[in-house]
Amino acid sequence: MKEFLFKNETYRIIGICMEVHRVLGHGFSEIVYKDAIETEAISKGIIVEREKEYVVYYKEKPLRHKFYADFIMFGNIIIEVKAAEDGIADEHVSQTLNYMKVSGCRIGLIVNFSKASLEYKRLIL
């Protein structure tokens, strides 16, 4: 059986997102959910980095394009917040995998708030 990396941390983050969804419901823009997630996580004593910038290197030279992960929690889990009517799409998965590769984070969570029930996907590198 495979090890469940950062199991407790992942459950805590999903719990925070569920609470935000329970209180706000669906229909807001991403920024509202991001603000609420940040507030909820901080109130629970979780270390949060928001809009964390990552530089991509090519042959040891930095490229102009940078990645900005919505959140890094616990120092090693990327959280991407979506309000996508069509749900979590392949492009959201690709985006999060790129962030994971450039950051070195092995776990990523994509959380979509635009449905009646919270939708999330856990990614592992």
Summary of the structure (lengths in Angstrom):
residues: 125
radius of gyration: 14.4
end to end distance: 16.8
largest distance: 46.7
contacts: 358
relative contact order: 0.19
helix: 37%
strand: 34%
